[in-house]
Amino acid sequence: MTIEWQYAAHEDLGVLSLAGYLGAESTGRFTGAVGWALARGNGPVILDLTRLLGWSAGGQMAVAQAARELAEHGRSLELAAIPADGSLVPDAACPHIPVHADLPAALAAHRPAKRSGKRWSTGNWPTAQPTGAAT
């Protein structure tokens, strides 16, 4: 199983949403999505994990590496709605990664954030809202 992703560029931040399972076989696709976000936005990147079914240790390491890469470019990574099966345990070289309960809470921490402008996603991105998600 791989992941699908969607990126929305807001005025002062970006939201990278993942769906599926972030395991060893999908870290390349995740790294590419982070590169896409780096090239097409500014400010912090909120990694929305609302639709993520879970992640492996390798997937968690890829998230920590994304935080380091973003920090090298003067940007930060924040997490929203981490999977229930574990939390990210970054190593000492990893920058601080704020964790929010869900995407609305992450966005509220950055208000007044503008509505998203441009939006990109992989071809199989689910179009229905996840159960309990705010619109």
BALO-635743 format. One record per residue (C-alpha): x, y, z. Coordinates in Angstrom, 1 decimal, padded with zeros to 4 digits. Example, Ala and Ser with C-alpha at 12.3 -4.5 7.8 and 13.67 -1.06 7.14 Angstrom:
REM BALO-635743
> 012.3  -004.5  007.8 $
> 013.7  -001.1  007.1 $
***
This chain:
REM BALO-635743
> 000.0  000.0  000.0 $
> 001.2  003.5  -000.8 $
> 000.1  007.0  000.1 $
> -001.8  009.6  -001.7 $
> -001.1  013.2  -001.0 $
> -002.6  016.7  -001.5 $
> -000.9  020.0  -001.0 $
> -002.7  023.3  -000.5 $
> -000.7  026.5  -000.5 $
> -002.1  029.2  001.8 $
> -000.8  032.7  002.0 $
> 001.6  032.1  004.9 $
> 001.7  028.3  005.3 $
> 001.1  025.1  003.5 $
> -001.0  022.0  004.3 $
> 000.3  018.6  003.1 $
> -002.4  016.0  003.6 $
> -001.6  012.3  003.4 $
> -004.0  009.3  002.9 $
> -003.1  005.6  003.1 $
> -000.2  004.0  005.0 $
> 003.2  005.7  005.3 $
> 005.6  002.7  005.3 $
> 009.0  002.0  003.8 $
> 007.6  001.5  000.3 $
> 005.9  005.0  000.3 $
> 008.7  007.1  001.8 $
> 010.0  008.1  -001.7 $
> 006.5  009.4  -002.6 $
> 006.3  011.2  000.7 $
> 009.8  012.8  000.1 $
> 008.6  013.9  -003.3 $
> 005.5  015.5  -001.8 $
> 007.6  017.4  000.7 $
> 009.8  018.6  -002.1 $
> 006.7  019.8  -003.9 $
> 005.6  021.7  -000.8 $
> 009.0  023.3  -000.5 $
> 009.0  024.5  -004.0 $
> 005.4  025.9  -004.0 $
> 004.8  027.5  -000.7 $
> 006.2  029.4  002.2 $
> 006.0  029.4  005.9 $
> 005.4  026.3  008.0 $
> 004.1  023.1  006.5 $
> 001.3  021.4  008.4 $
> 001.4  017.7  007.8 $
> -002.3  016.7  008.0 $
> -002.5  013.0  009.0 $
> -006.3  012.8  009.3 $
> -006.6  010.2  006.5 $
> -003.4  008.4  007.4 $
> -004.2  004.8  008.3 $
> -000.9  004.3  010.1 $
> 002.9  004.6  009.7 $
> 005.9  002.4  010.2 $
> 009.1  003.3  012.0 $
> 010.5  004.0  008.5 $
> 007.6  006.4  007.8 $
> 008.2  008.2  011.1 $
> 011.9  008.5  010.2 $
> 010.8  010.1  006.9 $
> 008.7  012.6  008.7 $
> 011.7  013.5  011.0 $
> 013.9  013.9  007.9 $
> 011.2  016.1  006.3 $
> 011.4  018.3  009.4 $
> 015.2  018.6  009.1 $
> 014.9  019.4  005.3 $
> 012.3  022.1  005.9 $
> 014.4  023.6  008.7 $
> 017.4  023.8  006.3 $
> 015.2  026.1  004.2 $
> 014.0  028.2  007.1 $
> 010.6  026.5  007.3 $
> 009.1  024.3  010.0 $
> 007.0  021.1  010.0 $
> 003.9  020.7  012.2 $
> 001.8  017.6  012.6 $
> -002.0  017.4  012.8 $
> -004.0  014.3  013.8 $
> -001.1  011.8  014.3 $
> -002.2  008.1  014.0 $
> -003.4  006.4  017.1 $
> -000.9  003.6  016.7 $
> 002.1  005.6  017.8 $
> 003.7  009.0  018.1 $
> 006.7  010.4  016.4 $
> 009.9  010.1  018.4 $
> 012.4  012.3  016.7 $
> 016.1  012.0  017.4 $
> 018.2  014.8  019.0 $
> 019.1  016.2  015.5 $
> 015.5  016.8  014.7 $
> 014.0  020.3  015.1 $
> 011.0  020.7  017.4 $
> 007.8  019.5  015.7 $
> 004.6  020.9  017.1 $
> 001.7  018.4  017.3 $
> -001.9  019.5  017.0 $
> -005.0  017.4  017.8 $
> -006.4  017.9  014.3 $
> -006.2  020.1  011.2 $
> -008.6  022.8  012.5 $
> -006.5  023.2  015.6 $
> -003.3  023.5  013.6 $
> -004.9  026.1  011.3 $
> -006.3  028.0  014.4 $
> -002.7  028.2  015.7 $
> -001.9  030.3  012.6 $
> -004.9  032.5  012.3 $
> -005.6  034.6  010.5 $
> -004.6  032.2  007.8 $
> -006.2  032.8  004.4 $
> -008.2  030.2  002.6 $
> -006.0  028.0  000.4 $
> -005.2  029.3  -003.1 $
> -003.7  026.6  -005.3 $
> -004.2  022.9  -004.5 $
> -002.4  019.9  -006.0 $
> -002.9  016.1  -005.3 $
> -002.0  012.7  -006.5 $
> -004.5  011.1  -008.9 $
> -006.2  008.8  -006.4 $
> -006.7  011.4  -003.6 $
> -010.0  010.6  -001.8 $
> -012.6  013.2  -002.5 $
> -015.0  012.5  000.4 $
> -014.4  014.1  003.8 $
> -013.2  011.7  006.5 $
> -015.7  010.9  009.2 $
> -015.8  013.8  011.7 $
> -013.7  016.2  009.6 $
> -014.5  019.8  009.5 $
> -015.2  021.4  006.1 $
***
